[in-house]
Every structure is written in structure tokens, then in C-alpha cells.
Amino acid sequence: MNAKDAVAARINEVCKEKGITVNELANLSGISPSTIYSMLNTKSKNPGVVSIQKICDGAEITIRYFFDSPLFENLEQEIK
């Protein structure tokens, strides 16, 4: 798994943990649903750390908690 796919999977996990939809997460985070959806599909190849921080703020989790997931272990090397 690459980092972008891990971020997308983690966003979905956070929504499931919190019992909210992606649209609700967007509203809580103060970012547009299209921004989050672009992070979840192939449109966004490099999800920005500021957007991830806003998602964490909206979900009331720390950025450390967001990245403290097995999803981020053994990521594919990005430099080829």
C-alpha cells in the first residue's frame, strides 16, 4: 500500500469509528466534501498535511492518533 491509499483508508476508518459520513466529517473539519472525496479517490495523489490536520481537528483526534495505525506500517517506497 502506498501513503495516499493509507491516508484514504484511514479517513474511512475514522469516519466509521466516529459514526459519521464523509460529508459530516467535511462539515466538522471546515473543508469541502469534494476535498475529502478527492483524497479518497485518484484525484489527489498527495493529500496535504494541512487538510489532514483539519480532518483530525473535525474528528476531534490528534494527528498522532491518525497516523498511529497499522495502515502506515510497511508502506511502499515512493521514490523509484
mmCIF file of the N, C-alpha and C atoms, coordinates in Angstrom:
data_MODEL
# 
_entry.id   MODEL 
# 
loop_
_atom_site.group_PDB 
_atom_site.id 
_atom_site.type_symbol 
_atom_site.label_atom_id 
_atom_site.label_alt_id 
_atom_site.label_comp_id 
_atom_site.label_asym_id 
_atom_site.label_entity_id 
_atom_site.label_seq_id 
_atom_site.pdbx_PDB_ins_code 
_atom_site.Cartn_x 
_atom_site.Cartn_y 
_atom_site.Cartn_z 
_atom_site.occupancy 
_atom_site.B_iso_or_equiv 
_atom_site.pdbx_formal_charge 
_atom_site.auth_seq_id 
_atom_site.auth_comp_id 
_atom_site.auth_asym_id 
_atom_site.auth_atom_id 
_atom_site.pdbx_PDB_model_num 
ATOM 1   N N  . MET A 1 1  ? 0.853   -1.175 0.000  1.00 0.00 ? 1  MET A N  1 
ATOM 2   C CA . MET A 1 1  ? 0.000   0.000  0.000  1.00 0.00 ? 1  MET A CA 1 
ATOM 3   C C  . MET A 1 1  ? 0.895   1.233  0.000  1.00 0.00 ? 1  MET A C  1 
ATOM 4   N N  . ASN A 1 2  ? 0.485   2.249  -0.755 1.00 0.00 ? 2  ASN A N  1 
ATOM 5   C CA . ASN A 1 2  ? 1.251   3.496  -0.749 1.00 0.00 ? 2  ASN A CA 1 
ATOM 6   C C  . ASN A 1 2  ? 0.632   4.463  0.269  1.00 0.00 ? 2  ASN A C  1 
ATOM 7   N N  . ALA A 1 3  ? 1.315   5.566  0.518  1.00 0.00 ? 3  ALA A N  1 
ATOM 8   C CA . ALA A 1 3  ? 0.899   6.513  1.550  1.00 0.00 ? 3  ALA A CA 1 
ATOM 9   C C  . ALA A 1 3  ? -0.468  7.119  1.251  1.00 0.00 ? 3  ALA A C  1 
ATOM 10  N N  . LYS A 1 4  ? -0.730  7.455  0.004  1.00 0.00 ? 4  LYS A N  1 
ATOM 11  C CA . LYS A 1 4  ? -2.011  8.058  -0.377 1.00 0.00 ? 4  LYS A CA 1 
ATOM 12  C C  . LYS A 1 4  ? -3.163  7.100  -0.085 1.00 0.00 ? 4  LYS A C  1 
ATOM 13  N N  . ASP A 1 5  ? -2.986  5.821  -0.435 1.00 0.00 ? 5  ASP A N  1 
ATOM 14  C CA . ASP A 1 5  ? -4.031  4.827  -0.179 1.00 0.00 ? 5  ASP A CA 1 
ATOM 15  C C  . ASP A 1 5  ? -4.225  4.610  1.328  1.00 0.00 ? 5  ASP A C  1 
ATOM 16  N N  . ALA A 1 6  ? -3.140  4.670  2.086  1.00 0.00 ? 6  ALA A N  1 
ATOM 17  C CA . ALA A 1 6  ? -3.228  4.513  3.530  1.00 0.00 ? 6  ALA A CA 1 
ATOM 18  C C  . ALA A 1 6  ? -3.997  5.680  4.155  1.00 0.00 ? 6  ALA A C  1 
ATOM 19  N N  . VAL A 1 7  ? -3.745  6.896  3.677  1.00 0.00 ? 7  VAL A N  1 
ATOM 20  C CA . VAL A 1 7  ? -4.475  8.074  4.179  1.00 0.00 ? 7  VAL A CA 1 
ATOM 21  C C  . VAL A 1 7  ? -5.966  7.922  3.874  1.00 0.00 ? 7  VAL A C  1 
ATOM 22  N N  . ALA A 1 8  ? -6.292  7.515  2.647  1.00 0.00 ? 8  ALA A N  1 
ATOM 23  C CA . ALA A 1 8  ? -7.697  7.340  2.264  1.00 0.00 ? 8  ALA A CA 1 
ATOM 24  C C  . ALA A 1 8  ? -8.369  6.281  3.138  1.00 0.00 ? 8  ALA A C  1 
ATOM 25  N N  . ALA A 1 9  ? -7.700  5.170  3.343  1.00 0.00 ? 9  ALA A N  1 
ATOM 26  C CA . ALA A 1 9  ? -8.260  4.105  4.184  1.00 0.00 ? 9  ALA A CA 1 
ATOM 27  C C  . ALA A 1 9  ? -8.442  4.589  5.618  1.00 0.00 ? 9  ALA A C  1 
ATOM 28  N N  . ARG A 1 10 ? -7.487  5.370  6.113  1.00 0.00 ? 10 ARG A N  1 
ATOM 29  C CA . ARG A 1 10 ? -7.563  5.869  7.483  1.00 0.00 ? 10 ARG A CA 1 
ATOM 30  C C  . ARG A 1 10 ? -8.712  6.856  7.648  1.00 0.00 ? 10 ARG A C  1 
ATOM 31  N N  . ILE A 1 11 ? -8.950  7.697  6.653  1.00 0.00 ? 11 ILE A N  1 
ATOM 32  C CA . ILE A 1 11 ? -10.094 8.624  6.713  1.00 0.00 ? 11 ILE A CA 1 
ATOM 33  C C  . ILE A 1 11 ? -11.385 7.821  6.831  1.00 0.00 ? 11 ILE A C  1 
ATOM 34  N N  . ASN A 1 12 ? -11.506 6.773  6.033  1.00 0.00 ? 12 ASN A N  1 
ATOM 35  C CA . ASN A 1 12 ? -12.700 5.929  6.109  1.00 0.00 ? 12 ASN A CA 1 
ATOM 36  C C  . ASN A 1 12 ? -12.824 5.259  7.477  1.00 0.00 ? 12 ASN A C  1 
ATOM 37  N N  . GLU A 1 13 ? -11.701 4.803  8.040  1.00 0.00 ? 13 GLU A N  1 
ATOM 38  C CA . GLU A 1 13 ? -11.718 4.197  9.374  1.00 0.00 ? 13 GLU A CA 1 
ATOM 39  C C  . GLU A 1 13 ? -12.174 5.198  10.430 1.00 0.00 ? 13 GLU A C  1 
ATOM 40  N N  . VAL A 1 14 ? -11.655 6.413  10.353 1.00 0.00 ? 14 VAL A N  1 
ATOM 41  C CA . VAL A 1 14 ? -12.025 7.448  11.324 1.00 0.00 ? 14 VAL A CA 1 
ATOM 42  C C  . VAL A 1 14 ? -13.521 7.746  11.245 1.00 0.00 ? 14 VAL A C  1 
ATOM 43  N N  . CYS A 1 15 ? -14.041 7.840  10.036 1.00 0.00 ? 15 CYS A N  1 
ATOM 44  C CA . CYS A 1 15 ? -15.487 8.063  9.882  1.00 0.00 ? 15 CYS A CA 1 
ATOM 45  C C  . CYS A 1 15 ? -16.277 6.931  10.523 1.00 0.00 ? 15 CYS A C  1 
ATOM 46  N N  . LYS A 1 16 ? -15.836 5.710  10.296 1.00 0.00 ? 16 LYS A N  1 
ATOM 47  C CA . LYS A 1 16 ? -16.521 4.554  10.877 1.00 0.00 ? 16 LYS A CA 1 
ATOM 48  C C  . LYS A 1 16 ? -16.423 4.577  12.400 1.00 0.00 ? 16 LYS A C  1 
ATOM 49  N N  . GLU A 1 17 ? -15.233 4.870  12.932 1.00 0.00 ? 17 GLU A N  1 
ATOM 50  C CA . GLU A 1 17 ? -15.038 4.944  14.385 1.00 0.00 ? 17 GLU A CA 1 
ATOM 51  C C  . GLU A 1 17 ? -15.947 5.987  15.025 1.00 0.00 ? 17 GLU A C  1 
ATOM 52  N N  . LYS A 1 18 ? -16.081 7.126  14.351 1.00 0.00 ? 18 LYS A N  1 
ATOM 53  C CA . LYS A 1 18 ? -16.865 8.237  14.895 1.00 0.00 ? 18 LYS A CA 1 
ATOM 54  C C  . LYS A 1 18 ? -18.357 8.130  14.559 1.00 0.00 ? 18 LYS A C  1 
ATOM 55  N N  . GLY A 1 19 ? -18.710 7.191  13.676 1.00 0.00 ? 19 GLY A N  1 
ATOM 56  C CA . GLY A 1 19 ? -20.107 7.028  13.287 1.00 0.00 ? 19 GLY A CA 1 
ATOM 57  C C  . GLY A 1 19 ? -20.623 8.189  12.461 1.00 0.00 ? 19 GLY A C  1 
ATOM 58  N N  . ILE A 1 20 ? -19.746 8.721  11.600 1.00 0.00 ? 20 ILE A N  1 
ATOM 59  C CA . ILE A 1 20 ? -20.128 9.861  10.761 1.00 0.00 ? 20 ILE A CA 1 
ATOM 60  C C  . ILE A 1 20 ? -19.843 9.550  9.297  1.00 0.00 ? 20 ILE A C  1 
ATOM 61  N N  . THR A 1 21 ? -20.489 10.299 8.427  1.00 0.00 ? 21 THR A N  1 
ATOM 62  C CA . THR A 1 21 ? -20.249 10.165 6.999  1.00 0.00 ? 21 THR A CA 1 
ATOM 63  C C  . THR A 1 21 ? -19.094 11.076 6.584  1.00 0.00 ? 21 THR A C  1 
ATOM 64  N N  . VAL A 1 22 ? -18.629 10.875 5.371  1.00 0.00 ? 22 VAL A N  1 
ATOM 65  C CA . VAL A 1 22 ? -17.580 11.742 4.833  1.00 0.00 ? 22 VAL A CA 1 
ATOM 66  C C  . VAL A 1 22 ? -18.078 13.178 4.760  1.00 0.00 ? 22 VAL A C  1 
ATOM 67  N N  . ASN A 1 23 ? -19.325 13.379 4.374  1.00 0.00 ? 23 ASN A N  1 
ATOM 68  C CA . ASN A 1 23 ? -19.874 14.740 4.312  1.00 0.00 ? 23 ASN A CA 1 
ATOM 69  C C  . ASN A 1 23 ? -19.919 15.377 5.699  1.00 0.00 ? 23 ASN A C  1 
ATOM 70  N N  . GLU A 1 24 ? -20.299 14.607 6.710  1.00 0.00 ? 24 GLU A N  1 
ATOM 71  C CA . GLU A 1 24 ? -20.305 15.143 8.078  1.00 0.00 ? 24 GLU A CA 1 
ATOM 72  C C  . GLU A 1 24 ? -18.894 15.490 8.526  1.00 0.00 ? 24 GLU A C  1 
ATOM 73  N N  . LEU A 1 25 ? -17.934 14.637 8.192  1.00 0.00 ? 25 LEU A N  1 
ATOM 74  C CA . LEU A 1 25 ? -16.543 14.926 8.536  1.00 0.00 ? 25 LEU A CA 1 
ATOM 75  C C  . LEU A 1 25 ? -16.084 16.214 7.873  1.00 0.00 ? 25 LEU A C  1 
ATOM 76  N N  . ALA A 1 26 ? -16.462 16.404 6.623  1.00 0.00 ? 26 ALA A N  1 
ATOM 77  C CA . ALA A 1 26 ? -16.094 17.630 5.912  1.00 0.00 ? 26 ALA A CA 1 
ATOM 78  C C  . ALA A 1 26 ? -16.669 18.856 6.618  1.00 0.00 ? 26 ALA A C  1 
ATOM 79  N N  . ASN A 1 27 ? -17.933 18.786 6.994  1.00 0.00 ? 27 ASN A N  1 
ATOM 80  C CA . ASN A 1 27 ? -18.567 19.913 7.685  1.00 0.00 ? 27 ASN A CA 1 
ATOM 81  C C  . ASN A 1 27 ? -17.889 20.195 9.018  1.00 0.00 ? 27 ASN A C  1 
ATOM 82  N N  . LEU A 1 28 ? -17.577 19.147 9.770  1.00 0.00 ? 28 LEU A N  1 
ATOM 83  C CA . LEU A 1 28 ? -16.909 19.321 11.063 1.00 0.00 ? 28 LEU A CA 1 
ATOM 84  C C  . LEU A 1 28 ? -15.497 19.880 10.898 1.00 0.00 ? 28 LEU A C  1 
ATOM 85  N N  . SER A 1 29 ? -14.878 19.566 9.760  1.00 0.00 ? 29 SER A N  1 
ATOM 86  C CA . SER A 1 29 ? -13.487 19.950 9.511  1.00 0.00 ? 29 SER A CA 1 
ATOM 87  C C  . SER A 1 29 ? -13.351 21.318 8.862  1.00 0.00 ? 29 SER A C  1 
ATOM 88  N N  . GLY A 1 30 ? -14.446 21.837 8.359  1.00 0.00 ? 30 GLY A N  1 
ATOM 89  C CA . GLY A 1 30 ? -14.386 23.133 7.689  1.00 0.00 ? 30 GLY A CA 1 
ATOM 90  C C  . GLY A 1 30 ? -13.750 23.071 6.317  1.00 0.00 ? 30 GLY A C  1 
ATOM 91  N N  . ILE A 1 31 ? -13.791 21.895 5.704  1.00 0.00 ? 31 ILE A N  1 
ATOM 92  C CA . ILE A 1 31 ? -13.297 21.765 4.331  1.00 0.00 ? 31 ILE A CA 1 
ATOM 93  C C  . ILE A 1 31 ? -14.410 21.182 3.473  1.00 0.00 ? 31 ILE A C  1 
ATOM 94  N N  . SER A 1 32 ? -14.309 21.365 2.190  1.00 0.00 ? 32 SER A N  1 
ATOM 95  C CA . SER A 1 32 ? -15.388 20.923 1.315  1.00 0.00 ? 32 SER A CA 1 
ATOM 96  C C  . SER A 1 32 ? -15.397 19.403 1.184  1.00 0.00 ? 32 SER A C  1 
ATOM 97  N N  . PRO A 1 33 ? -16.596 18.840 1.036  1.00 0.00 ? 33 PRO A N  1 
ATOM 98  C CA . PRO A 1 33 ? -16.676 17.396 0.807  1.00 0.00 ? 33 PRO A CA 1 
ATOM 99  C C  . PRO A 1 33 ? -15.858 16.964 -0.413 1.00 0.00 ? 33 PRO A C  1 
ATOM 100 N N  . SER A 1 34 ? -15.806 17.814 -1.437 1.00 0.00 ? 34 SER A N  1 
ATOM 101 C CA . SER A 1 34 ? -15.047 17.448 -2.638 1.00 0.00 ? 34 SER A CA 1 
ATOM 102 C C  . SER A 1 34 ? -13.561 17.296 -2.341 1.00 0.00 ? 34 SER A C  1 
ATOM 103 N N  . THR A 1 35 ? -13.050 18.075 -1.380 1.00 0.00 ? 35 THR A N  1 
ATOM 104 C CA . THR A 1 35 ? -11.643 17.939 -0.990 1.00 0.00 ? 35 THR A CA 1 
ATOM 105 C C  . THR A 1 35 ? -11.398 16.566 -0.375 1.00 0.00 ? 35 THR A C  1 
ATOM 106 N N  . ILE A 1 36 ? -12.287 16.159 0.528  1.00 0.00 ? 36 ILE A N  1 
ATOM 107 C CA . ILE A 1 36 ? -12.109 14.845 1.148  1.00 0.00 ? 36 ILE A CA 1 
ATOM 108 C C  . ILE A 1 36 ? -12.312 13.744 0.116  1.00 0.00 ? 36 ILE A C  1 
ATOM 109 N N  . TYR A 1 37 ? -13.339 13.865 -0.716 1.00 0.00 ? 37 TYR A N  1 
ATOM 110 C CA . TYR A 1 37 ? -13.565 12.834 -1.729 1.00 0.00 ? 37 TYR A CA 1 
ATOM 111 C C  . TYR A 1 37 ? -12.387 12.731 -2.695 1.00 0.00 ? 37 TYR A C  1 
ATOM 112 N N  . SER A 1 38 ? -11.733 13.852 -2.990 1.00 0.00 ? 38 SER A N  1 
ATOM 113 C CA . SER A 1 38 ? -10.558 13.781 -3.876 1.00 0.00 ? 38 SER A CA 1 
ATOM 114 C C  . SER A 1 38 ? -9.415  13.061 -3.182 1.00 0.00 ? 38 SER A C  1 
ATOM 115 N N  . MET A 1 39 ? -9.361  13.143 -1.849 1.00 0.00 ? 39 MET A N  1 
ATOM 116 C CA . MET A 1 39 ? -8.344  12.411 -1.097 1.00 0.00 ? 39 MET A CA 1 
ATOM 117 C C  . MET A 1 39 ? -8.666  10.910 -1.079 1.00 0.00 ? 39 MET A C  1 
ATOM 118 N N  . LEU A 1 40 ? -9.939  10.587 -1.190 1.00 0.00 ? 40 LEU A N  1 
ATOM 119 C CA . LEU A 1 40 ? -10.369 9.188  -1.144 1.00 0.00 ? 40 LEU A CA 1 
ATOM 120 C C  . LEU A 1 40 ? -10.258 8.483  -2.492 1.00 0.00 ? 40 LEU A C  1 
ATOM 121 N N  . ASN A 1 41 ? -10.192 9.250  -3.578 1.00 0.00 ? 41 ASN A N  1 
ATOM 122 C CA . ASN A 1 41 ? -10.066 8.611  -4.891 1.00 0.00 ? 41 ASN A CA 1 
ATOM 123 C C  . ASN A 1 41 ? -8.771  9.044  -5.557 1.00 0.00 ? 41 ASN A C  1 
ATOM 124 N N  . THR A 1 42 ? -8.660  8.841  -6.822 1.00 0.00 ? 42 THR A N  1 
ATOM 125 C CA . THR A 1 42 ? -7.390  9.065  -7.525 1.00 0.00 ? 42 THR A CA 1 
ATOM 126 C C  . THR A 1 42 ? -7.107  10.519 -7.875 1.00 0.00 ? 42 THR A C  1 
ATOM 127 N N  . LYS A 1 43 ? -8.053  11.431 -7.622 1.00 0.00 ? 43 LYS A N  1 
ATOM 128 C CA . LYS A 1 43 ? -7.813  12.829 -7.994 1.00 0.00 ? 43 LYS A CA 1 
ATOM 129 C C  . LYS A 1 43 ? -6.647  13.443 -7.236 1.00 0.00 ? 43 LYS A C  1 
ATOM 130 N N  . SER A 1 44 ? -6.555  13.158 -5.942 1.00 0.00 ? 44 SER A N  1 
ATOM 131 C CA . SER A 1 44 ? -5.496  13.729 -5.121 1.00 0.00 ? 44 SER A CA 1 
ATOM 132 C C  . SER A 1 44 ? -4.413  12.688 -4.900 1.00 0.00 ? 44 SER A C  1 
ATOM 133 N N  . LYS A 1 45 ? -3.264  12.913 -5.501 1.00 0.00 ? 45 LYS A N  1 
ATOM 134 C CA . LYS A 1 45 ? -2.160  11.973 -5.358 1.00 0.00 ? 45 LYS A CA 1 
ATOM 135 C C  . LYS A 1 45 ? -1.298  12.310 -4.135 1.00 0.00 ? 45 LYS A C  1 
ATOM 136 N N  . ASN A 1 46 ? -1.480  13.517 -3.592 1.00 0.00 ? 46 ASN A N  1 
ATOM 137 C CA . ASN A 1 46 ? -0.658  13.946 -2.472 1.00 0.00 ? 46 ASN A CA 1 
ATOM 138 C C  . ASN A 1 46 ? -1.522  14.719 -1.474 1.00 0.00 ? 46 ASN A C  1 
ATOM 139 N N  . PRO A 1 47 ? -2.228  14.006 -0.588 1.00 0.00 ? 47 PRO A N  1 
ATOM 140 C CA . PRO A 1 47 ? -3.063  14.695 0.402  1.00 0.00 ? 47 PRO A CA 1 
ATOM 141 C C  . PRO A 1 47 ? -2.204  15.580 1.301  1.00 0.00 ? 47 PRO A C  1 
ATOM 142 N N  . GLY A 1 48 ? -2.567  16.820 1.418  1.00 0.00 ? 48 GLY A N  1 
ATOM 143 C CA . GLY A 1 48 ? -1.769  17.773 2.170  1.00 0.00 ? 48 GLY A CA 1 
ATOM 144 C C  . GLY A 1 48 ? -1.908  17.596 3.673  1.00 0.00 ? 48 GLY A C  1 
ATOM 145 N N  . VAL A 1 49 ? -0.833  17.891 4.378  1.00 0.00 ? 49 VAL A N  1 
ATOM 146 C CA . VAL A 1 49 ? -0.825  17.752 5.828  1.00 0.00 ? 49 VAL A CA 1 
ATOM 147 C C  . VAL A 1 49 ? -1.780  18.740 6.489  1.00 0.00 ? 49 VAL A C  1 
ATOM 148 N N  . VAL A 1 50 ? -1.995  19.907 5.900  1.00 0.00 ? 50 VAL A N  1 
ATOM 149 C CA . VAL A 1 50 ? -2.931  20.876 6.472  1.00 0.00 ? 50 VAL A CA 1 
ATOM 150 C C  . VAL A 1 50 ? -4.352  20.325 6.383  1.00 0.00 ? 50 VAL A C  1 
ATOM 151 N N  . SER A 1 51 ? -4.691  19.710 5.266  1.00 0.00 ? 51 SER A N  1 
ATOM 152 C CA . SER A 1 51 ? -6.020  19.098 5.133  1.00 0.00 ? 51 SER A CA 1 
ATOM 153 C C  . SER A 1 51 ? -6.182  17.944 6.111  1.00 0.00 ? 51 SER A C  1 
ATOM 154 N N  . ILE A 1 52 ? -5.148  17.133 6.277  1.00 0.00 ? 52 ILE A N  1 
ATOM 155 C CA . ILE A 1 52 ? -5.213  16.037 7.234  1.00 0.00 ? 52 ILE A CA 1 
ATOM 156 C C  . ILE A 1 52 ? -5.375  16.578 8.647  1.00 0.00 ? 52 ILE A C  1 
ATOM 157 N N  . GLN A 1 53 ? -4.680  17.659 8.981  1.00 0.00 ? 53 GLN A N  1 
ATOM 158 C CA . GLN A 1 53 ? -4.830  18.273 10.310 1.00 0.00 ? 53 GLN A CA 1 
ATOM 159 C C  . GLN A 1 53 ? -6.248  18.777 10.515 1.00 0.00 ? 53 GLN A C  1 
ATOM 160 N N  . LYS A 1 54 ? -6.838  19.386 9.507  1.00 0.00 ? 54 LYS A N  1 
ATOM 161 C CA . LYS A 1 54 ? -8.219  19.860 9.621  1.00 0.00 ? 54 LYS A CA 1 
ATOM 162 C C  . LYS A 1 54 ? -9.179  18.698 9.831  1.00 0.00 ? 54 LYS A C  1 
ATOM 163 N N  . ILE A 1 55 ? -8.937  17.596 9.129  1.00 0.00 ? 55 ILE A N  1 
ATOM 164 C CA . ILE A 1 55 ? -9.757  16.395 9.305  1.00 0.00 ? 55 ILE A CA 1 
ATOM 165 C C  . ILE A 1 55 ? -9.628  15.899 10.743 1.00 0.00 ? 55 ILE A C  1 
ATOM 166 N N  . CYS A 1 56 ? -8.417  15.880 11.247 1.00 0.00 ? 56 CYS A N  1 
ATOM 167 C CA . CYS A 1 56 ? -8.192  15.456 12.634 1.00 0.00 ? 56 CYS A CA 1 
ATOM 168 C C  . CYS A 1 56 ? -8.905  16.382 13.612 1.00 0.00 ? 56 CYS A C  1 
ATOM 169 N N  . ASP A 1 57 ? -8.817  17.684 13.377 1.00 0.00 ? 57 ASP A N  1 
ATOM 170 C CA . ASP A 1 57 ? -9.498  18.648 14.240 1.00 0.00 ? 57 ASP A CA 1 
ATOM 171 C C  . ASP A 1 57 ? -11.006 18.410 14.227 1.00 0.00 ? 57 ASP A C  1 
ATOM 172 N N  . GLY A 1 58 ? -11.563 18.219 13.047 1.00 0.00 ? 58 GLY A N  1 
ATOM 173 C CA . GLY A 1 58 ? -13.005 17.982 12.920 1.00 0.00 ? 58 GLY A CA 1 
ATOM 174 C C  . GLY A 1 58 ? -13.442 16.689 13.587 1.00 0.00 ? 58 GLY A C  1 
ATOM 175 N N  . ALA A 1 59 ? -12.606 15.675 13.513 1.00 0.00 ? 59 ALA A N  1 
ATOM 176 C CA . ALA A 1 59 ? -12.920 14.380 14.120 1.00 0.00 ? 59 ALA A CA 1 
ATOM 177 C C  . ALA A 1 59 ? -12.543 14.333 15.598 1.00 0.00 ? 59 ALA A C  1 
ATOM 178 N N  . GLU A 1 60 ? -11.947 15.412 16.075 1.00 0.00 ? 60 GLU A N  1 
ATOM 179 C CA . GLU A 1 60 ? -11.503 15.525 17.465 1.00 0.00 ? 60 GLU A CA 1 
ATOM 180 C C  . GLU A 1 60 ? -10.519 14.419 17.832 1.00 0.00 ? 60 GLU A C  1 
ATOM 181 N N  . ILE A 1 61 ? -9.526  14.247 16.947 1.00 0.00 ? 61 ILE A N  1 
ATOM 182 C CA . ILE A 1 61 ? -8.426  13.320 17.194 1.00 0.00 ? 61 ILE A CA 1 
ATOM 183 C C  . ILE A 1 61 ? -7.124  14.065 16.923 1.00 0.00 ? 61 ILE A C  1 
ATOM 184 N N  . THR A 1 62 ? -6.052  13.543 17.443 1.00 0.00 ? 62 THR A N  1 
ATOM 185 C CA . THR A 1 62 ? -4.760  14.164 17.170 1.00 0.00 ? 62 THR A CA 1 
ATOM 186 C C  . THR A 1 62 ? -4.194  13.607 15.867 1.00 0.00 ? 62 THR A C  1 
ATOM 187 N N  . ILE A 1 63 ? -3.300  14.356 15.278 1.00 0.00 ? 63 ILE A N  1 
ATOM 188 C CA . ILE A 1 63 ? -2.654  13.882 14.059 1.00 0.00 ? 63 ILE A CA 1 
ATOM 189 C C  . ILE A 1 63 ? -1.802  12.642 14.375 1.00 0.00 ? 63 ILE A C  1 
ATOM 190 N N  . ARG A 1 64 ? -1.271  12.598 15.591 1.00 0.00 ? 64 ARG A N  1 
ATOM 191 C CA . ARG A 1 64 ? -0.517  11.406 16.016 1.00 0.00 ? 64 ARG A CA 1 
ATOM 192 C C  . ARG A 1 64 ? -1.435  10.181 16.014 1.00 0.00 ? 64 ARG A C  1 
ATOM 193 N N  . TYR A 1 65 ? -2.650  10.327 16.542 1.00 0.00 ? 65 TYR A N  1 
ATOM 194 C CA . TYR A 1 65 ? -3.611  9.218  16.543 1.00 0.00 ? 65 TYR A CA 1 
ATOM 195 C C  . TYR A 1 65 ? -3.951  8.809  15.115 1.00 0.00 ? 65 TYR A C  1 
ATOM 196 N N  . PHE A 1 66 ? -4.125  9.793  14.234 1.00 0.00 ? 66 PHE A N  1 
ATOM 197 C CA . PHE A 1 66 ? -4.454  9.496  12.835 1.00 0.00 ? 66 PHE A CA 1 
ATOM 198 C C  . PHE A 1 66 ? -3.402  8.578  12.223 1.00 0.00 ? 66 PHE A C  1 
ATOM 199 N N  . PHE A 1 67 ? -2.132  8.919  12.414 1.00 0.00 ? 67 PHE A N  1 
ATOM 200 C CA . PHE A 1 67 ? -1.062  8.150  11.791 1.00 0.00 ? 67 PHE A CA 1 
ATOM 201 C C  . PHE A 1 67 ? -0.629  6.936  12.610 1.00 0.00 ? 67 PHE A C  1 
ATOM 202 N N  . ASP A 1 68 ? -1.136  6.803  13.833 1.00 0.00 ? 68 ASP A N  1 
ATOM 203 C CA . ASP A 1 68 ? -0.805  5.650  14.668 1.00 0.00 ? 68 ASP A CA 1 
ATOM 204 C C  . ASP A 1 68 ? -1.733  4.490  14.311 1.00 0.00 ? 68 ASP A C  1 
ATOM 205 N N  . SER A 1 69 ? -1.523  3.936  13.135 1.00 0.00 ? 69 SER A N  1 
ATOM 206 C CA . SER A 1 69 ? -2.359  2.875  12.593 1.00 0.00 ? 69 SER A CA 1 
ATOM 207 C C  . SER A 1 69 ? -1.481  1.892  11.835 1.00 0.00 ? 69 SER A C  1 
ATOM 208 N N  . PRO A 1 70 ? -1.825  0.627  11.895 1.00 0.00 ? 70 PRO A N  1 
ATOM 209 C CA . PRO A 1 70 ? -1.063  -0.364 11.122 1.00 0.00 ? 70 PRO A CA 1 
ATOM 210 C C  . PRO A 1 70 ? -1.049  -0.075 9.618  1.00 0.00 ? 70 PRO A C  1 
ATOM 211 N N  . LEU A 1 71 ? -1.996  0.730  9.150  1.00 0.00 ? 71 LEU A N  1 
ATOM 212 C CA . LEU A 1 71 ? -2.032  1.081  7.728  1.00 0.00 ? 71 LEU A CA 1 
ATOM 213 C C  . LEU A 1 71 ? -0.734  1.757  7.279  1.00 0.00 ? 71 LEU A C  1 
ATOM 214 N N  . PHE A 1 72 ? -0.072  2.444  8.200  1.00 0.00 ? 72 PHE A N  1 
ATOM 215 C CA . PHE A 1 72 ? 1.113   3.206  7.836  1.00 0.00 ? 72 PHE A CA 1 
ATOM 216 C C  . PHE A 1 72 ? 2.410   2.430  8.049  1.00 0.00 ? 72 PHE A C  1 
ATOM 217 N N  . GLU A 1 73 ? 2.275   1.173  8.423  1.00 0.00 ? 73 GLU A N  1 
ATOM 218 C CA . GLU A 1 73 ? 3.453   0.307  8.530  1.00 0.00 ? 73 GLU A CA 1 
ATOM 219 C C  . GLU A 1 73 ? 3.704   -0.339 7.177  1.00 0.00 ? 73 GLU A C  1 
ATOM 220 N N  . ASN A 1 74 ? 4.938   -0.493 6.831  1.00 0.00 ? 74 ASN A N  1 
ATOM 221 C CA . ASN A 1 74 ? 5.328   -1.201 5.599  1.00 0.00 ? 74 ASN A CA 1 
ATOM 222 C C  . ASN A 1 74 ? 4.756   -0.573 4.331  1.00 0.00 ? 74 ASN A C  1 
ATOM 223 N N  . LEU A 1 75 ? 4.756   0.761  4.263  1.00 0.00 ? 75 LEU A N  1 
ATOM 224 C CA . LEU A 1 75 ? 4.299   1.433  3.049  1.00 0.00 ? 75 LEU A CA 1 
ATOM 225 C C  . LEU A 1 75 ? 5.283   1.196  1.913  1.00 0.00 ? 75 LEU A C  1 
ATOM 226 N N  . GLU A 1 76 ? 4.747   1.208  0.711  1.00 0.00 ? 76 GLU A N  1 
ATOM 227 C CA . GLU A 1 76 ? 5.614   1.099  -0.478 1.00 0.00 ? 76 GLU A CA 1 
ATOM 228 C C  . GLU A 1 76 ? 6.538   2.311  -0.534 1.00 0.00 ? 76 GLU A C  1 
ATOM 229 N N  . GLN A 1 77 ? 7.714   2.100  -1.036 1.00 0.00 ? 77 GLN A N  1 
ATOM 230 C CA . GLN A 1 77 ? 8.643   3.208  -1.218 1.00 0.00 ? 77 GLN A CA 1 
ATOM 231 C C  . GLN A 1 77 ? 8.098   4.118  -2.323 1.00 0.00 ? 77 GLN A C  1 
ATOM 232 N N  . GLU A 1 78 ? 8.112   5.412  -2.083 1.00 0.00 ? 78 GLU A N  1 
ATOM 233 C CA . GLU A 1 78 ? 7.575   6.370  -3.050 1.00 0.00 ? 78 GLU A CA 1 
ATOM 234 C C  . GLU A 1 78 ? 8.603   6.757  -4.114 1.00 0.00 ? 78 GLU A C  1 
ATOM 235 N N  . ILE A 1 79 ? 9.869   6.682  -3.787 1.00 0.00 ? 79 ILE A N  1 
ATOM 236 C CA . ILE A 1 79 ? 10.922  7.031  -4.741 1.00 0.00 ? 79 ILE A CA 1 
ATOM 237 C C  . ILE A 1 79 ? 11.300  5.763  -5.487 1.00 0.00 ? 79 ILE A C  1 
ATOM 238 N N  . LYS A 1 80 ? 11.246  5.848  -6.797 1.00 0.00 ? 80 LYS A N  1 
ATOM 239 C CA . LYS A 1 80 ? 11.560  4.653  -7.602 1.00 0.00 ? 80 LYS A CA 1 
ATOM 240 C C  . LYS A 1 80 ? 12.641  4.938  -8.584 1.00 0.00 ? 80 LYS A C  1 
# 
